[in-house]
Amino acid sequence: MVHGLIDWPAEVASRYIKAGVWRDENLYEWLVRGADSYPESLICDGDLRLTRPEFVTLADRMANALHRANVRAGEHVVLQMSNQISGLACVFACSKIGVIPLLAIPQLGTHELLSFIDRIGATTLVATPDCLETCRAAGASRSAVRSVLNTVSLLEDPDTEPEPRFRRTASDSVAALLVSGGTTGLPKIVPQVHRAWLYLGRCVADRCCFDPRSVYLVAMPLAHGWAMCNTLAVLDAGGSLIISPTPAPTVAFSLIAQYGVTRTGLIPPLAALWTDAAVGTRHDLSSLQTVLIGGSKPSADVLSGFRKALNCGVHQGFGMTEGLCGIQPPDLPHEQMVANQGVPLSPLDELMVIDEAGDPVGPGQVGQLLTRGPYTIRGYYADGASNSTVFTADGWYMTGDLVRLDRDGAVSFEGRIKDQINRGGEKVSEREVEELLRRHPSVRDVAVVGAPDERFGEEVVAFVVGDELHQSDVAEFLVAAGAARYKIPTTIHPLTEIPLTPVGRVDKLELRRRAACPTPIGGNRE
């Protein structure tokens, strides 16, 4: 058993193996096999075009360079990466040498990185060049961190020594650690096991009908679970990957035209941005066949507007870093497509919807979603306190999402019971922002909630008891504390006291009501 990993029970694992959904293959072995099967498919980053065999060579060079930098099997590293081919190569290099990388998006600051270093015992930080400054600042604060490495510099290191003999990485070991937006403090750490993660990729490929002709634009952050599972899916099907440094339409549209992109995935705010940008664009977007929209529930207007503006198919999907994913087939009629967020990917996915008393509810009724299955984790990484409240004794993950489940298995999301804000697909823990703001000398008490926002779905709003405080003061303070910019409240509401429920808890329902009809003090943040 891997330290920090709560594994599936032996009888459940045996069932998944016998069903053929879990295969004895790690990420690196899978990559090499795919290169043999699809030698002509491409992985592109800007003007850099690599065939699959050439990308394997790149991953090999990265593995050798990490070894020369004294990174060894069994160690944990934090890999903070933007959308660059060197970052993706590092993920597979870690698989080859048996290192466990925690994938961190570029927006995270030193506050989050220090937490990750402490919780996983990281001794090395690896960063794409744009993330080096943040990683160096975090590494300087921890004596256990031996080195901070640059992915591009690692690949430029002369590879003159004989290749080390690496011990095979087991398929039931952890391939990567992903970050999930928590509801009680800092983000949770999700362990992705090789054989389960690869099965998820195959499921996505099947549902999305990817094939060797698919050309997929990676517009979302590669360090996110969604982008990585779509990356695995496209490569498994033999398709080509086009890595975009940003989802901004000015860049993405150019890449679509340059490479003949056929598929991509976006969150609703970006879909709306692309819709506006598509009007009068000079770029040829005619190759685009279907776009998956997910991350948060889109409006019918966003879906229909996108389909009309980009003249392509649209389908919805949902997913959680902890596992369960659902996607609609890409060819649904519009009326069916807007009705729900998708059907779970695997016949072995188990779903249960319960009421407040914990009793199952019938089809069409709203309740909390519980799930377990072959790619849904049985516990967060080395986090016994969270696991005791979020996972049941028999392995159900209590998602905190309020859903309707219809008779055909389609899931419609109706809200959540979690104190979590979904800002354009980025999950923000209300408690984490509250704890940071309580350190401000002008803040005596604070409560953070989400408020409806046309662009991002939800925005972060803070109710503050204390001295006069402007939004710019809060933003400056949180940036200095190393918080990610998407966690910064856009509006500040001054209060003389935080409202409480009859049992003495913060009345978040009342605060959300006020936030939805605000008289704010503050400004907007891009």
N, C-alpha and C positions, 0 to 999 in steps of 0.2 A: 504493500500500500504506500502511495506517495504521501509524504508529510503534508498536512494541510488539506488533503483531498478526502472528501466523503464519497466513497465509491458506491456504485450500484450493488445491491445484494447479489450474492453469487448466483442464486437461482434466476434472478432477472437478467443478469449479464449472460448466463448460459442460454436463455431464451432468445436474446437479441443475436447472439452468435449463431445459433441454430437457424434463425430466420434469415441469416445472410446479410443483415443490416450492418453489423459490426464486422469489419475485416481486419486481419492481422497485418496492418500497413501503417507506417507513420507518414507524416507530411512530406518529408524529404523523399522517401521511397515512392510515394504517390506521384510527386513532381517528376522524378526520373522516368517512371513508367509512362506518364503522360507525354513527356518529350519524345519517347520512342514511338508512341502511337500517333502523335500529331506534330511532327517535326516542322511543319510549315506554318503553324499558327504563331501569332506574334504577341509580344508584350512590349508596349511602346510607352515612352515617357518623353513628351515633346517630340523632337526630331530623332531621338534614339529609338531604333527599331531592333529588337532582339527576337530571334526565333526561340522556340521553347528550348532546344538544346543549348543555345547560347545563354539563355537565362539560367539554366542549370549550372553552366560553367561559372556564371557570375555568383551564384549562391555558393559554389564550391570555393571560389576565391575568398568570399566573405567568411566562410567557416574557417578556412586556414588562417586568415588575418585575425579573427577572434581568438583562435588558439594561440597565435604568436603573442597576442596581448594578454595571455594568461587567463582567458575565460575558459572554464572547464565544465565538464558534464556535471549535472546536478546543481549547478549554481543558478541563481536568479538574477536577471538583469531587468532594468527598466529601459524600454525602447520607446522614446518619444519621437514620433515621426509624422511628417507631413506626407502628402501624396507624391512620393518619389520612388523610383524603381530600386534605389539602394536600400530603402527601408523595407520594401517587400522582400528583397533578396535576403535581408537579415533575418526575417521570420523563418524562412526555410533553412538558412544556415544554422540557426539555433536548433532546429529539429535534427539536423545532421549530427551535431556534436552533443546533443542531449542537454542543452541549456533551456531554461524556462524564461521566456520574455514576457514582461507585462507591457501591453501595448497602451500607450498614452497618446491622446490627441494633442496637437500643437497648442490648443487654447488653454491647456492646463498650466497652472503656475507652480511656483515653488511650494506653496502650501500643500497642494495635492501630491506633488512628487515626493516631498519629505514623508508624507504619510505612507505612500507606497513603499519607499525605501525601508521604513521602519517595520512595516507589516510583513513584507516578504523576505526581509533580510538581504536586499540587493547589495552586491559588492561592486557592480559596474553599471554605469549609465551609458546608453548608446543613443545617439541623436542624429537626425538629419541636420544639415548645416544650419537651417533656420531655427532649430530648437536648442542649439548648443549653449547659448547664453543662459537660458533657464536651467538646463541640466547642470552646467558648471556652478551656478549659484546654489542649487540644491546640494550638489556633491560636496561643495566646500563646507557645508554645515554638518556633514556626517563623516566622522573619522573612519567608519567602516567601508566607505566608498573608496576603492583603490584607484579607479580611473574613470574618466569620461571620454568616450570614443566618438569619433565622427564617421558616419557610415561611408561618406564619399572618400575620406582619407584612408579608411580601411581597404577600400577597393583599389586605391592608388598605391598601396604598399607593395613593393616588389615581392612577388611570390616565387622565390628562388629555392626555398627549402622543399624537401620531399614531403608529400602530403602525409599528415599524421594518420595513424590507424585509429579511427573512432569506433567506440563500442556502439552497437546497434541500439537505437532508441526504441523502447517498447511501445506498441500501439495503444496500450492501456495507461500510458503515462500522460502527463499534462503537456500539451503542445504549446499553449499560450495562456496567459491570464488577461482577461478583458475587464473593463471597468463598467460597472452598472451604476446608474444614478440611484443613490440610496435615499431613504426617507428619514433615517435617524442618524444624522451626522455625515461623515465622509462617505464617498462612493464605496460600494461593495466590490469585492474582487471575485470574478467568475472564472473558474478553471475550465478550459476547453481541452478535453481529452482527444487525442489524435483520431481514434476510430469513430468517436461520436461526432466530432466536427466534420470529418470527411463524409460521414453519412448525411449530415445536414446539407452539405454542398450538393450531394447527389440528388437529394430531395428537391432542392431549389431548382437544379438543372432540369429535372423531370417536369415539375409544375410549370416552369417558365418556357418549356420547349426550346431550351438552348441546344445548339448543334454546332458542328465545325464552321458553319457559315456565320455564326453570331459574332458580332463585333461590339463589345460592351465598353461603354465609357464609365470609368470609375470616377464619379463626380463627388461622391460623399467621402468623408475622411477614412482612409484605409485602416486606421487604428480602431475604427468602430466595428462592432460585431456584424452589423448589416453589410457594410462594404466588404468585409473579409469573407463572409459566407457567400456573397454574390461572386467574389473573385474565385473562390474555390469552385463554385457551380459552373462558371463559364469555362474555366480551365479543365474541369472534369469532362465537359461536353466537347472539348477540342476547339473551343472558340478563341478569339483574340481579345486581349485587354488593351484598352487605351487609358492611360493614367492621366487624369487632368489635375493640375496643381490647385485648381479652384473650381467650384461649381458656377462661378459667375458666367452669365451667358456670353459675354464678349469673348471669353476664352473657350468655353465649352462648345459654342456654335462653330468656332473655327476648327476645332478638333473633329467635330461631327462631319464637317464638310471635307476635311483633309483625309480622314481615314474611312469614310463611309460607314460611320457608326450606325448600328441597327437597334441597339438596346441600351437602356440606362435605368437608373433608379434615383428618385428625388423625394425629399420631404415636401409637404404642401407649401410652405412659404417660398421655396425655390421654384416649385411648379408655377406659382403665381408670378414670380419674377421672370421666368422663362416665357410665360404667356405674353406678358407685356413686351418683352424684348423681341419676340418673334415677329411682331408687327413691323413690316418694312425692313427686316434684316436682309443684308446683302449675301449672307451665307446660304449655301444650298443644304437644306435639312431634309431633302427628300428620301435619303437612305433610312431615316429613323422609322422603325416599324412599330415598336411598342415601348412604353415607359411605365415602370412600376412606381407607384406613389404610395408611400407609407411613412412610418415614424410617428405620426399622429393622425387623427381622423380628419380627412379633408372634407370640405363642403362639396355639395353637388355642383355648385358654380365653378369651383376650382377645377374639378374633373372635366366638366363639359367645356370650359373655357380653354383648358390646355389642349384637349383633343382637337378642338376647332382651330386654334392658333397654330399648332405644330403639325396638324394634318396627319396624326398617327394614332395608333391604338393606345389605350390606357387601361391599366388594371391596378387594383389595390392590394396591399399586403400589410401584415402586421408581424411584429416579432419582438422578442425580449431577449436581452443579452443572456439571461438565465436559460434560455432554450426555446420554448415553444414558438413556432413560426407558422403563419398561414398566408397563403397567396391565392388570389383568384387566377383561374386560367386566363391567358392573354386575349382570348377571343370572345369574351362574354358580351352580349348585347348591353347597351348603355343602361337600360332600366335595371337589369340584374347587377351590373357593375357598381352602381351607386348604393345598392341596398345593404351591403355589408362590407367587412374588411378582409374577408377571405376564409378559406377552409384549411384546417391544419394539414401539414405536409405529409405526415406519415400515418399509415393505418395503425401503427403502434402508439401514436399519441393518445394519451388518456386525458379527458377533460371532464370536470365536474363544476357545476354552478351551484352555489349555496347561498342561503339567506343569512340574516344576522345571527340566527340561532344555530347556524352550522348545518341546517337541513338542506338536502338537494331540492332545487326548484325545477319546474317543468320547462319544456321548450317555449321560447318566447318571453320568459319571465326574467327580470333583471336580478342579478346576484353577483357575488364575488367569484371570479374564475380561479379554480385550482387545476393544476396540471402536473403530469409526470410522463416520462417517455424516454426514448433512446438517445435523444440529444438535449434533454432538459436535466440540468444538474441536480444533484441530491443535497447540495449544501454549498455555501460560499466558502472561499478559500481561507482556512485557518481563522474562522470567525464563529466560534461556538455560541456567542451571545446572540447574534443575529439568527443563526441557524435554529436555535431553540424556539424562536417566535415566528419564523417565516416558513419553515419546513415541518410537516407533520411526521410522526413516528413511522408511518408507512410510506413516506417518500413523496407526498404531495407538496408541490410548491404553491404557496398562497400568494397569488400575484398582486392582490390589492386592487385589481382592475374590476370595474363593474361592467358586465357584459350581458348580452342576450345570445343564446345559442338556439338556432332554429333546428327543425327536424332533419335537415340535410347536413347539419354539422357546421354551417357557416356561422362566423362570430361577428357580432356587432358590438362595438365598444360604446358604452354609455357614460363613462366617467371613471372615478377611482375613489377608493377609500384611503389611499396613501396621502400623506402630506408631502407631495412631490409636484413640482412644476415641470410641465413639458413645454420648453421654449424652442419651438421649431425643431423638435426631435432631440434636443439636448435636455437631459433630465437634471433638474436642480433640486437638491435637498433643502427644504425650508429650514430645517434645524441647523444645517451646516452654515448657511448664510447668517442665521440668527446668532450662532456662537461666535462667528467672526465679528459681527457688528457690536456685540456686547463688549468687545475689547476697546471700542472707541471711547475716548474719555468723555464725550458729550452724550453718550447713550446710557440711560439708566435701565431701560427695558425695551424690548423689541419683539415684534412678531412679523414674520414674513409669509406672504401668501402669493398665489398666482391670480392674475386678472386677465380676462379675455382680451385678446389682441388680434386685430385683423391680419397682420402680417405674419406673426410668429405662432398664432394659436393661443399662447399665453405669454404674459410678461411677469417679471419679478417685481413685487411691490412690498415696501417695508412700512410698518406702522411703528413709530418711534416715540418713546417717552424720554424726555431729556431736554438739553439745551437746543436752541435753534440750529438746525442742520440742513444743509442744502444737498441736492442730489450729487452735485459735483464734489462735495466734501466726502460723501459716501463712496463715490467712484474712486477718488484718489486714495482713500484709506484701504479699500479692498484690493486695489491693484498693488499697493505697497505691501499688503499682506500676502501677495502671491496668488490671489484667487483668480479663476478664469473670468474673462470679461463677460461671458454670457450669464454669469451669476449675479452681476451687479444690478441692484434695483433701479428701475427707470423712474420711479416716483417714490416720494417720501411723504407719509401722512403723519403730522405731529399729533400726539395724543397726551392727555394728562394721566391716563391709565389704560392698560390693556384690558379689554373686556374678557370676563371669565364666564364659564358655564356654571350652573348651580353646584356642580361637584368640584369647582375650583380649577378647572382646566382652561387654557386659553380657548376662547370661543372663535375658532377658525372659520366656522360657517358665517358668523356675523361679519368678520373681517373680510371674507371673500365677497359678501354682499356689498360692503362699503367700497371695496376695491373695484367692483364692477360698475359702480356709479360714483366715480371719484370727484373730489375737488382737490386735485393733486398739487403738491409743491415739488417742483423738480423739473427734469428735462428728459429728453429722449436719448437713447444710446443706439448707435448703429451696431 
